[in-house]
Amino acid sequence: MNANSKLNFRKPPQFLAVLVLVTFAVVMLGRSPAVAATPKHYDQLTFPPLPEIQLPAYTRYQLKNGITVYLMEDHELPLVGGTALFRTGSRFEPEDKVGLASLTGEVMRTGGTQTRPAEKLNQLLEQKAASVETGIGDTSGSAGFGALAEDLDEVFGLFAEVIQQPIFAEEKLNLAGTQERGSIARRNDDPNQIAGREFQKLIYGPDSPYARTTEYATLNNISRQDLIDFHQQYFQPQNMILGIVGDFDSETMKVLIADRFGDWQPDGSAQVPPLPTVSPAHQGGVFFISQPQLNQSYIQMGHLGGELDNPDYAELTVMNGVLNGFGGRLFNKVRSEKGLAYSVYGVWSARFDYPGTFVAGGQTRSDATVDFIKSVQAELKRIQEEPVQPQELAYAKDSTLNSFIFNFESPSQTLSRLMRYEYYGYPEDFIFQYRREVEATTIADIQRVAQQYLKPENLVTLVVGNDREIQPPLVSLTKPEKVISIDIAIPAEPT
């Protein structure tokens, strides 16, 4: 090999040199910052309209014994769940036996059935990783189950047994009563709970079914037979709405329901009484609960409200949006600008079949208590006297409408809502009517409903706090100068 040959061997071929240059250029271009269009401001962005919400298909029918049934298939997971609603509630329990409904709802499940003691029932459910639960609240009773689709037949049978054949075992009643006594003994531990509980009494009255509390004396009046009688009166097929959602075939499910509930006959003597009447217990006043260990005040102020079927309910909800939230007036004025609150709110809170409340309040340091109350009162008067700004209305409506989709996160959620509407006598499209009315709400509507429904002159004001540190004193809020003290001492258990 000559010298020239060696030189040619060491020199890169021409095509390789070109390849190196091209590769280098590509790498350098890859490292160069991308040239992009100037980003648009968020208010210049456009989006296609959201698709219309499609309700899952469902079947509604009624058994001959009066049970109303909703079925909604959902085959995404091999699970089945169901809920039964019953026309009952603690509002129907005798005044001298407050706590009866809650105990009935609890021991109905924990006490076992006529064919399966509690321990056996628990064991069967645990083996299937299934659940059956019962309970009774203020305005309804419920029973529910959850199971794998392959275990549906057996678990649904246990569910039907618990509803129709509870035995209310004495020892389980005693255990539930002991637990309830523990709750009574601890009920004054949390000042926020004190404020909520006692405010309800000031609005509805201490003897109202919507405000009264369980006491040792009322528990002592409750026997096992009372639970049996309460169950017999209200857990009847004509009082039942059953909803089932999950991985099943509807025709097969109809057969199973007929097999487990079809022979259950109503008791003609068992009647649901009329709803309790509601009237305001107070038309204003300042009330105080002394908690000398506190260095802040817990405040609730308001008056009797209304029901969800009020034709102005949507407008009142938008008014809530103007007052509340991080962009709301109360937060901006009372908390951010004046620094008077840790939390602050003002909500028109309606109920399905009895008047709810309008309640405003929050938490503040003790020496800011009076200023906080005056500032909230001023904002309530301002929303009556001054039209809201267009951006406030847009914020309130958008907050409500943008969260609308969360009402349809799952088929079970949709089914539950349909059952509630049937239970309380609302149209099945109530939520869509509500959305349309929110969309149509105007500035004039907000001022109109604020003037019509808010009663600043009739606010019942309750403060839980340390009177030695509240300066100026609460009496400066009243004319004549009088603050009514509330005694929350727990009555001793009768011996």
C-alpha positions in Angstrom: 0.0 0.0 0.0 1.5 3.4 -1.1 1.3 6.7 0.8 -1.6 7.9 -1.3 -3.6 4.8 -0.5 -3.0 5.4 3.2 -4.1 9.0 2.9 -7.3 8.0 1.0 -8.1 5.4 3.7 -8.0 8.0 6.5 -10.0 10.7 4.7 -13.8 10.4 5.1 -15.7 9.6 1.9 -17.5 12.6 0.5 -21.1 11.2 1.2 -20.1 10.6 4.8 -19.0 14.2 5.3 -22.3 15.4 3.9 -24.2 13.0 6.2 -22.3 14.4 9.2 -23.2 17.9 8.3 -26.9 17.1 7.8 -27.0 15.3 11.1 -25.4 18.1 12.9 -27.9 20.6 11.4 -30.8 18.4 12.4 -29.6 18.2 15.9 -29.0 21.9 16.2 -32.4 22.6 14.8 -33.9 20.3 17.4 -32.2 22.2 20.1 -33.4 25.6 18.8 -36.5 27.1 20.5 -39.6 26.4 18.6 -41.2 29.2 16.8 -44.9 29.3 17.9 -47.8 31.6 17.3 -48.5 34.2 20.0 -50.7 32.6 22.6 -54.2 33.9 22.8 -55.7 35.5 25.9 -58.0 33.1 27.7 -61.1 35.2 26.9 -60.3 34.8 23.2 -60.3 31.0 23.2 -63.3 29.3 21.6 -64.6 25.8 22.4 -67.3 23.7 20.8 -70.6 23.5 22.7 -70.8 20.7 25.3 -72.9 17.7 24.2 -76.3 17.3 25.7 -76.4 15.1 28.8 -78.0 11.8 28.1 -79.7 10.0 30.9 -79.1 6.3 31.2 -82.0 4.2 30.1 -84.1 2.9 33.0 -87.3 1.0 33.6 -90.0 2.1 36.1 -92.9 -0.2 37.1 -95.0 -1.0 40.2 -95.8 -4.3 41.9 -99.4 -5.2 42.8 -98.6 -4.7 46.5 -97.6 -1.0 45.8 -93.8 -1.2 45.6 -92.5 1.2 43.0 -89.4 -0.1 41.2 -86.6 1.5 39.2 -84.1 -0.6 37.2 -81.1 0.8 35.5 -78.6 -1.5 33.9 -74.9 -0.6 34.0 -72.5 -3.3 32.7 -69.2 -1.5 33.2 -68.3 -3.5 36.3 -69.7 -6.8 37.6 -71.4 -5.1 40.5 -75.0 -4.6 41.6 -76.3 -2.1 44.2 -79.8 -1.1 45.3 -81.6 1.2 47.7 -85.1 1.1 49.1 -86.7 4.4 50.3 -89.5 4.3 52.9 -92.0 7.0 53.8 -91.0 7.5 57.4 -88.6 9.6 59.4 -87.8 10.9 62.9 -90.3 13.6 62.3 -93.0 11.0 63.0 -91.7 9.7 66.3 -93.5 10.6 69.5 -92.2 13.6 71.4 -91.4 11.6 74.5 -89.5 9.0 72.5 -87.1 11.1 70.5 -84.4 8.7 69.1 -86.9 5.9 68.3 -86.5 6.3 64.5 -82.8 6.3 64.6 -82.7 3.2 66.9 -85.2 1.4 64.7 -83.1 2.1 61.6 -79.9 0.8 63.2 -81.2 -2.3 65.1 -83.2 -3.3 62.1 -79.9 -4.3 60.5 -77.7 -5.1 63.5 -80.3 -7.2 65.3 -80.5 -9.9 62.6 -83.6 -11.5 61.0 -86.1 -14.2 62.0 -84.1 -16.8 60.2 -80.6 -15.5 60.6 -79.1 -14.1 63.9 -76.9 -11.0 63.5 -73.7 -12.9 63.7 -74.7 -15.4 61.0 -76.0 -12.5 58.8 -72.7 -10.6 59.2 -70.7 -13.7 58.4 -72.6 -14.4 55.2 -72.1 -10.8 54.0 -68.4 -10.8 54.8 -67.9 -14.0 52.9 -69.4 -12.4 49.8 -67.7 -9.1 50.3 -71.2 -7.7 50.3 -73.2 -5.2 52.4 -76.7 -4.6 53.6 -77.4 -1.4 55.6 -80.4 0.4 57.0 -81.1 3.7 58.6 -83.8 6.3 59.3 -83.2 10.1 59.0 -85.4 13.1 59.5 -87.6 12.7 56.5 -87.1 9.1 55.2 -85.9 5.6 55.9 -83.7 3.6 53.7 -82.2 0.1 53.2 -79.4 -0.6 50.8 -77.3 -3.5 49.5 -74.2 -3.9 47.4 -72.8 -7.2 45.9 -70.9 -8.8 43.1 -73.2 -9.7 40.2 -72.5 -13.4 40.7 -73.8 -13.2 44.3 -76.9 -11.1 43.6 -79.5 -13.7 44.2 -78.2 -14.6 47.7 -77.4 -11.0 48.8 -80.7 -9.7 47.5 -82.5 -12.4 49.5 -80.7 -11.2 52.7 -81.6 -7.6 51.8 -85.3 -8.6 51.5 -85.1 -10.5 54.9 -83.7 -7.5 56.7 -86.5 -5.3 55.4 -89.4 -7.7 56.0 -88.3 -9.9 58.9 -86.1 -8.0 61.4 -86.2 -9.3 65.0 -84.8 -6.2 66.8 -82.7 -8.3 69.2 -82.8 -6.9 72.7 -79.0 -7.0 73.2 -78.4 -5.0 70.0 -81.0 -2.4 71.2 -79.1 -2.1 74.5 -75.8 -1.7 72.7 -77.3 1.0 70.3 -78.8 2.8 73.3 -75.4 2.8 75.1 -73.7 4.3 72.1 -76.4 7.0 71.8 -75.9 7.9 75.4 -72.3 8.4 74.7 -73.2 10.7 71.9 -75.4 12.7 74.2 -72.5 13.1 76.7 -70.2 14.4 74.0 -72.6 16.7 72.1 -71.2 19.9 73.6 -67.5 19.1 72.7 -67.6 20.9 69.4 -68.6 24.6 69.4 -69.5 24.4 65.7 -72.0 21.6 66.3 -73.4 23.5 69.3 -74.1 26.5 67.0 -75.7 24.4 64.3 -77.9 22.4 66.8 -79.1 25.4 68.8 -79.7 27.6 65.8 -82.1 25.0 64.5 -84.0 25.2 67.8 -84.2 29.0 67.6 -85.6 28.8 64.0 -88.0 25.9 64.3 -88.6 25.7 68.1 -87.0 23.3 70.6 -90.0 20.9 70.3 -90.2 20.9 66.5 -89.4 17.5 64.9 -86.8 19.4 62.8 -84.9 20.6 65.8 -85.5 18.5 68.9 -82.7 16.3 70.3 -82.4 12.9 71.9 -82.1 13.0 75.6 -81.4 10.4 78.3 -85.1 10.5 79.4 -86.5 9.9 75.9 -84.1 7.0 75.4 -85.3 5.4 78.6 -88.9 5.5 77.3 -88.0 3.4 74.2 -88.6 -0.4 74.4 -88.0 -3.2 71.9 -91.8 -3.3 71.2 -91.6 0.4 70.2 -89.1 -0.5 67.5 -91.3 -3.4 66.3 -94.3 -1.1 66.2 -92.5 1.7 64.4 -91.2 -0.7 61.8 -94.6 -2.3 61.3 -96.2 1.1 60.7 -93.8 2.5 58.1 -91.9 -0.4 56.5 -94.8 -1.4 54.3 -94.8 -2.2 50.5 -97.0 0.7 49.6 -94.5 3.0 51.3 -91.5 1.6 49.4 -89.5 2.8 46.4 -86.9 0.3 45.2 -84.0 1.3 42.9 -81.4 -1.2 41.5 -78.4 -0.3 39.3 -75.6 -2.5 38.0 -74.7 -5.5 36.0 -78.0 -7.4 35.6 -80.6 -8.2 33.0 -83.8 -6.3 33.7 -86.2 -9.2 32.9 -84.3 -11.5 35.2 -84.3 -8.9 37.9 -88.0 -8.4 37.7 -88.5 -12.1 38.4 -86.1 -11.9 41.4 -87.9 -8.9 42.8 -91.3 -10.6 42.4 -89.9 -13.7 44.2 -88.5 -11.8 47.2 -91.1 -9.0 47.6 -94.2 -10.0 45.5 -95.9 -11.9 48.4 -95.3 -9.1 50.9 -98.8 -7.7 51.6 -99.5 -4.2 53.0 -101.1 -3.7 56.4 -104.1 -1.5 55.8 -104.1 -0.2 59.3 -100.6 1.3 58.9 -100.8 4.9 57.8 -98.3 7.6 57.3 -99.5 10.7 59.3 -99.6 14.2 57.9 -96.4 16.2 57.9 -95.7 18.3 61.0 -96.5 22.0 60.7 -93.7 24.5 60.6 -93.7 28.1 61.8 -90.9 30.5 62.9 -90.1 30.2 66.6 -88.5 33.7 66.7 -88.7 36.8 64.6 -85.2 38.2 65.5 -83.2 38.6 68.6 -79.6 38.0 69.7 -78.8 34.8 71.6 -75.6 33.8 73.3 -74.0 30.5 74.5 -71.1 30.9 76.9 -68.0 28.9 76.1 -65.3 30.7 78.2 -62.5 28.4 76.9 -62.8 29.8 73.3 -60.8 32.6 71.8 -63.1 32.9 68.8 -66.8 33.2 68.1 -69.0 30.8 66.1 -71.9 32.7 64.6 -75.1 31.7 62.8 -77.8 34.2 61.9 -80.9 33.8 59.8 -84.6 33.0 59.6 -87.0 30.4 58.2 -86.7 29.7 54.5 -88.6 27.8 51.9 -88.9 24.6 49.8 -87.3 23.4 46.5 -90.5 23.7 44.5 -90.6 27.5 45.1 -90.8 29.1 41.6 -87.9 31.3 42.6 -85.6 28.6 43.8 -83.2 28.9 40.8 -82.9 32.6 41.3 -82.3 32.2 45.0 -79.5 29.7 44.1 -77.9 32.3 41.9 -78.2 34.8 44.7 -76.3 32.3 46.8 -73.6 32.3 44.2 -73.3 36.1 44.3 -72.9 36.0 48.1 -70.6 33.0 48.5 -67.4 31.4 47.3 -64.0 32.9 46.6 -65.5 35.4 44.2 -68.6 36.1 46.3 -69.4 39.3 48.1 -69.2 37.9 51.6 -65.7 36.4 51.0 -64.4 39.5 49.3 -65.8 42.1 51.7 -65.9 40.4 55.1 -62.9 38.2 54.8 -60.5 39.6 52.3 -61.1 43.4 52.5 -62.0 43.7 56.2 -60.1 40.7 57.6 -63.0 39.8 59.9 -63.5 36.1 59.3 -61.8 32.8 59.0 -64.9 31.6 57.2 -68.1 33.3 56.1 -71.2 32.3 54.2 -74.8 33.2 53.5 -77.0 30.4 52.0 -80.7 30.1 51.1 -81.0 26.4 52.0 -84.3 24.9 50.8 -85.8 21.5 51.6 -88.0 19.1 49.6 -91.2 19.1 51.6 -90.8 21.5 54.5 -89.3 25.0 54.9 -85.6 25.2 55.2 -83.6 28.1 56.4 -81.7 31.1 55.3 -78.5 31.0 57.3 -75.4 33.3 57.3 -72.5 33.1 59.6 -68.9 32.0 60.1 -66.1 32.1 62.5 -64.1 35.1 63.7 -61.8 36.2 66.5 -63.7 37.2 69.7 -62.9 40.9 69.5 -64.2 41.1 65.9 -67.6 39.4 66.7 -69.8 42.5 66.5 -68.0 44.0 63.5 -68.4 40.6 61.7 -72.2 40.5 62.4 -72.6 44.1 61.2 -70.6 43.5 58.1 -72.7 40.4 57.1 -75.9 42.4 57.8 -74.6 45.2 55.6 -74.0 42.8 52.7 -77.5 41.4 53.0 -79.0 44.8 52.8 -76.7 45.8 49.9 -77.8 42.9 47.7 -81.4 44.1 48.3 -80.7 47.8 47.6 -78.1 47.7 44.8 -78.3 45.7 41.6 -75.5 43.2 41.2 -72.9 43.8 38.6 -73.0 41.9 35.3 -69.7 40.1 36.2 -71.1 39.1 39.5 -74.2 37.6 37.9 -72.0 35.8 35.3 -69.7 34.4 38.0 -72.7 33.1 40.0 -74.4 31.5 37.0 -71.3 30.0 35.6 -70.4 28.5 38.9 -73.7 26.8 39.1 -74.0 25.7 35.4 -70.4 24.5 35.2 -71.0 22.2 38.2 -74.2 20.8 36.6 -72.4 17.9 35.0 -71.3 16.6 38.4 -75.0 15.6 39.0 -74.5 12.9 36.4 -71.2 11.3 37.3 -72.6 7.8 37.6 -75.8 5.9 36.8 -76.3 5.2 40.5 -76.3 9.0 41.2 -78.9 9.6 38.5 -81.1 6.7 39.8 -80.9 8.1 43.4 -82.1 11.5 42.2 -85.0 10.0 40.3 -86.1 8.1 43.4 -85.8 11.2 45.6 -88.0 13.2 43.1 -90.6 10.4 43.2 -90.5 10.2 47.0 -91.1 13.9 47.4 -93.4 14.4 44.5 -91.2 16.3 42.1 -91.2 15.9 38.3 -88.4 13.6 37.0 -87.0 16.5 34.9 -86.9 18.9 37.8 -83.1 19.2 37.6 -83.3 20.2 33.9 -86.1 22.7 34.6 -83.8 24.2 37.3 -80.9 24.5 34.9 -83.0 26.4 32.4 -84.2 28.8 35.1 -80.7 29.4 36.2 -79.7 30.2 32.6 -82.6 32.7 32.4 -81.9 34.5 35.7 -81.3 38.3 35.4 -79.8 41.1 37.5 -83.4 42.2 38.2 -84.3 38.7 39.4 -81.5 38.7 42.0 -82.6 42.0 43.5 -86.2 40.9 43.4 -85.7 37.6 45.3 -83.3 39.3 47.7 -85.9 41.9 48.6 -88.7 39.3 48.8 -87.1 36.5 50.7 -84.3 38.0 52.8 -85.4 39.5 56.1 -82.4 41.4 57.7 -84.8 42.9 60.2 -85.9 39.4 61.4 -82.5 37.8 61.7 -82.1 35.5 64.6 -78.4 35.8 65.7 -76.7 33.2 67.7 -73.1 33.5 69.0 -71.1 30.7 70.7 -68.1 32.2 72.4 -66.3 33.9 75.2 -68.3 37.0 76.4 -65.3 38.4 78.3 -63.4 38.8 75.0 -66.2 40.0 72.8 -65.7 43.8 72.6 -67.8 45.7 72.0 -70.3 43.5 73.7 -73.2 41.8 71.9 -75.7 44.1 73.7 -74.6 46.8 71.3 -76.4 45.0 68.6 -79.9 45.0 70.2 -82.7 47.5 70.8 -83.8 47.2 73.5 -80.5 46.2 74.9 -81.0 42.5 75.7 -79.0 39.4 74.8 -80.7 36.1 75.7 -78.5 33.4 77.1 -79.0 29.8 76.2 -78.3 27.0 78.7 -76.9 23.9 76.9 -76.3 21.9 80.0 -77.1 18.2 79.4 -79.9 17.0 81.6 -78.8 14.3 84.0 -79.8 10.7 83.2 -82.8 9.7 85.4 -81.8 7.2 88.1 
